[in-house]
Amino acid sequence: MPAAQSRRIAGSGGKSVREGVRSLRATYCVISIDVMATVYGVDVPPDLGEGELRLDRQLCFALYASSLAMTKVYKPLLDDLGLTYPQYLVMMALWERDHRTVGDLGEQLYLDSGTLTPLLKRMEASGLLTRERAKDDERRVLVTLTSDGRALREQAARLPMEIARAAQVPLEEIRDLRERLHRLREHLAASPLVDR
């Protein structure tokens, strides 16, 4: 903040201070947004300013709140299968392609080994899968479904339609939203901010 501007705010009454801070905050918000637009090459609406910091206008919060709601809908359905949501994701990946490495699973699920390994251990203890060292390279751990794990797929087959009914939107909209979210994740993953 420029020194002269700071002195003017400090020497004013309480209401003027609040108004001055609000004005400066809006100004610096717009400046920082303009800088971001220049760096990342995006178009910025002319009316973008302080109001854009409202919670209900944040994409991240919309995604977060929707994810929480989705998980709550899944919970009773997954309870019937004896699975948590992360375990369900692992099962779907293995139903899609069985007998694969921990690293391969982690890459598809966007989970690091520190998160995935304890999850797989619990699932192994439940009799859903096995883990064994690859014979040609003991650094690689192979994950394979058991007969119980494979049989669970039939019980889980109804879940996508249950979720679609809960969403109360046409299937075409669900497909479109899914593809848009995949593209969003790819763009965010490629952002320079990820490696800071």
SULCORNOR-V385472 format. One record per residue. RES is the residue in three letters. SS is DSSP state (alpha for helix, beta for strand, coil for the rest). PSI is psi as a letter, one per 30 degrees, with the letter a starting at -180 (* if undefined). BURIAL is I if it has 24 or more other C-alpha atoms within 12 Angstrom, else O. Layout:
res & ss & psi & burial
RES & SS & PSI & BURIAL
RES & SS & PSI & BURIAL
This chain:
res & ss & psi & burial
MET & coil & k & O
PRO & coil & k & O
ALA & alpha & e & O
ALA & alpha & e & O
GLN & alpha & e & O
SER & alpha & e & O
ARG & alpha & e & O
ARG & alpha & e & O
ILE & alpha & e & O
ALA & alpha & e & O
GLY & coil & g & O
SER & coil & l & O
GLY & coil & l & O
GLY & alpha & e & O
LYS & alpha & e & O
SER & alpha & e & O
VAL & alpha & e & O
ARG & alpha & e & O
GLU & alpha & e & O
GLY & alpha & e & O
VAL & alpha & e & O
ARG & alpha & e & O
SER & alpha & e & O
LEU & alpha & e & O
ARG & alpha & e & O
ALA & alpha & e & O
THR & alpha & e & O
TYR & alpha & f & O
CYS & alpha & e & O
VAL & alpha & e & I
ILE & alpha & e & O
SER & alpha & e & O
ILE & alpha & e & I
ASP & alpha & e & O
VAL & alpha & e & O
MET & alpha & e & O
ALA & alpha & e & O
THR & alpha & e & O
VAL & alpha & e & O
TYR & alpha & f & O
GLY & coil & h & O
VAL & coil & l & O
ASP & coil & k & O
VAL & coil & k & O
PRO & coil & k & O
PRO & coil & f & O
ASP & coil & g & O
LEU & coil & k & O
GLY & coil & b & I
GLU & alpha & e & O
GLY & alpha & f & O
GLU & alpha & f & O
LEU & alpha & g & O
ARG & coil & k & O
LEU & alpha & e & O
ASP & alpha & f & O
ARG & alpha & g & O
GLN & coil & k & O
LEU & alpha & e & O
CYS & alpha & e & O
PHE & alpha & e & O
ALA & alpha & e & O
LEU & alpha & e & O
TYR & alpha & e & O
ALA & alpha & e & O
SER & alpha & e & O
SER & alpha & e & O
LEU & alpha & e & O
ALA & alpha & e & O
MET & alpha & e & O
THR & alpha & e & O
LYS & alpha & e & O
VAL & alpha & e & O
TYR & alpha & e & I
LYS & alpha & e & O
PRO & alpha & e & O
LEU & alpha & e & I
LEU & alpha & f & I
ASP & alpha & e & O
ASP & coil & f & O
LEU & coil & f & I
GLY & coil & g & I
LEU & coil & k & I
THR & coil & l & O
TYR & alpha & e & I
PRO & alpha & e & I
GLN & alpha & e & I
TYR & alpha & e & I
LEU & alpha & e & I
VAL & alpha & e & I
MET & alpha & e & I
MET & alpha & e & I
ALA & alpha & e & I
LEU & alpha & e & I
TRP & alpha & e & I
GLU & alpha & e & O
ARG & coil & j & O
ASP & coil & l & I
HIS & coil & i & I
ARG & beta & l & I
THR & beta & l & I
VAL & alpha & e & I
GLY & alpha & e & O
ASP & alpha & e & I
LEU & alpha & e & I
GLY & alpha & e & I
GLU & alpha & e & O
GLN & alpha & e & O
LEU & alpha & f & O
TYR & coil & h & O
LEU & coil & k & O
ASP & coil & l & O
SER & alpha & e & O
GLY & alpha & f & O
THR & alpha & e & O
LEU & alpha & e & I
THR & alpha & e & I
PRO & alpha & e & O
LEU & alpha & e & I
LEU & alpha & e & I
LYS & alpha & e & O
ARG & alpha & e & O
MET & alpha & e & I
GLU & alpha & e & I
ALA & alpha & f & O
SER & coil & f & O
GLY & coil & g & O
LEU & coil & f & I
LEU & beta & l & I
THR & beta & l & I
ARG & beta & k & I
GLU & beta & l & O
ARG & beta & k & O
ALA & coil & k & O
LYS & coil & e & O
ASP & coil & f & O
ASP & coil & j & O
GLU & coil & f & O
ARG & coil & f & O
ARG & coil & k & O
VAL & beta & k & I
LEU & beta & k & I
VAL & beta & k & I
THR & beta & k & I
LEU & beta & k & I
THR & coil & l & I
SER & alpha & e & O
ASP & alpha & e & O
GLY & alpha & e & I
ARG & alpha & e & I
ALA & alpha & f & O
LEU & alpha & f & I
ARG & alpha & e & I
GLU & alpha & e & O
GLN & alpha & f & O
ALA & alpha & f & I
ALA & coil & f & O
ARG & coil & f & O
LEU & alpha & e & I
PRO & alpha & e & O
MET & alpha & e & O
GLU & alpha & e & O
ILE & alpha & e & I
ALA & alpha & e & O
ARG & alpha & e & O
ALA & alpha & e & O
ALA & alpha & f & O
GLN & coil & h & O
VAL & coil & l & O
PRO & coil & k & O
LEU & alpha & e & O
GLU & alpha & e & O
GLU & alpha & e & O
ILE & alpha & e & O
ARG & alpha & e & O
ASP & alpha & e & O
LEU & alpha & e & O
ARG & alpha & e & O
GLU & alpha & e & O
ARG & alpha & e & O
LEU & alpha & e & O
HIS & alpha & e & O
ARG & alpha & e & O
LEU & alpha & e & O
ARG & alpha & e & O
GLU & alpha & e & O
HIS & alpha & e & O
LEU & alpha & e & O
ALA & alpha & f & O
ALA & coil & f & O
SER & coil & k & O
PRO & alpha & f & O
LEU & alpha & f & O
VAL & alpha & e & O
ASP & alpha & g & O
ARG & coil & * & O
